[in-house]
Amino acid sequence: MNTSLKKAAVMGLGLALLGGIAGTHADERKSPKTYVLEDGTVHATPGEMFQYLRTRDNGLAAGNPRDIVDAYPEEFDNVGDLIRQKRQSD
């Protein structure tokens, strides 16, 4: 096989792979990840969710998520039990 033909084939394959990666990344932007707490509140970012946990005033424990888990040992084994992460599309 000619060297220039090999280069063209490799470049074509590389462009095809990059196009696939870009398409996958675009799909992820269409369906942003949301964070759903066990109390049903939905948050767009982890920072927003943790700020809500620190300052909530709804009769439930507030503060550091680990402290909240410790306040309800019968309900949660870890912070992951407190927070359910879902992918929801627009």
C-alpha positions as CSV (number, residue, x, y, z in Angstrom):
1,M,0.0,0.0,0.0
2,N,1.3,3.4,-0.9
3,T,2.4,5.6,2.1
4,S,0.2,8.5,1.1
5,L,-2.8,6.1,0.8
6,K,-2.1,4.8,4.3
7,K,-2.0,8.4,5.6
8,A,-5.2,9.2,3.9
9,A,-6.9,6.1,5.4
10,V,-5.6,6.8,8.9
11,M,-6.7,10.5,8.6
12,G,-10.2,9.4,7.4
13,L,-10.5,7.0,10.3
14,G,-9.4,9.6,12.7
15,L,-12.0,12.1,11.4
16,A,-14.7,9.5,11.6
17,L,-13.8,8.8,15.3
18,L,-13.7,12.5,16.2
19,G,-17.1,12.9,14.5
20,G,-18.5,10.1,16.6
21,I,-17.1,11.5,19.8
22,A,-18.4,15.0,19.0
23,G,-21.9,13.5,18.3
24,T,-21.9,11.7,21.6
25,H,-20.8,14.8,23.5
26,A,-23.6,16.8,21.8
27,D,-26.2,14.2,23.0
28,E,-24.9,14.6,26.6
29,R,-25.5,18.4,26.4
30,K,-29.1,17.8,25.2
31,S,-29.9,15.8,28.3
32,P,-28.1,17.4,31.3
33,K,-27.7,15.4,34.5
34,T,-29.9,16.4,37.3
35,Y,-29.6,15.5,41.0
36,V,-32.7,14.3,42.8
37,L,-32.7,14.1,46.6
38,E,-34.8,11.6,48.5
39,D,-37.1,14.4,49.6
40,G,-38.0,14.9,45.9
41,T,-36.2,18.2,45.2
42,V,-34.4,18.4,41.8
43,H,-31.1,20.2,41.4
44,A,-29.2,21.1,38.2
45,T,-25.7,21.0,39.7
46,P,-24.0,19.3,42.7
47,G,-23.2,22.7,44.1
48,E,-26.8,23.7,44.0
49,M,-27.9,20.5,45.7
50,F,-25.3,20.8,48.5
51,Q,-26.2,24.4,49.1
52,Y,-29.8,23.3,49.5
53,L,-28.8,20.6,51.9
54,R,-26.8,23.1,54.0
55,T,-29.5,25.7,54.3
56,R,-32.9,23.8,53.9
57,D,-35.6,24.8,56.4
58,N,-38.2,22.1,55.9
59,G,-38.1,20.3,59.1
60,L,-35.4,17.8,57.9
61,A,-31.8,17.7,59.0
62,A,-29.6,20.3,57.3
63,G,-25.8,20.7,57.0
64,N,-23.1,18.6,55.6
65,P,-24.6,15.6,53.7
66,R,-22.5,13.2,55.9
67,D,-24.1,14.8,59.0
68,I,-27.5,14.3,57.5
69,V,-26.9,10.6,56.9
70,D,-25.6,10.3,60.5
71,A,-28.8,12.0,61.7
72,Y,-30.9,9.3,60.0
73,P,-29.0,6.1,60.5
74,E,-32.0,3.9,59.9
75,E,-32.8,5.5,56.5
76,F,-29.4,6.0,54.9
77,D,-26.2,3.9,54.9
78,N,-24.2,6.5,53.0
79,V,-24.5,9.8,51.1
80,G,-25.4,7.9,47.9
81,D,-28.5,6.6,49.7
82,L,-29.5,10.2,50.4
83,I,-28.9,11.4,46.9
84,R,-30.4,9.7,43.8
85,Q,-28.8,10.9,40.5
86,K,-31.0,10.6,37.4
87,R,-30.5,11.5,33.8
88,Q,-33.6,13.3,32.6
89,S,-34.0,14.7,29.1
90,D,-35.6,18.0,28.3
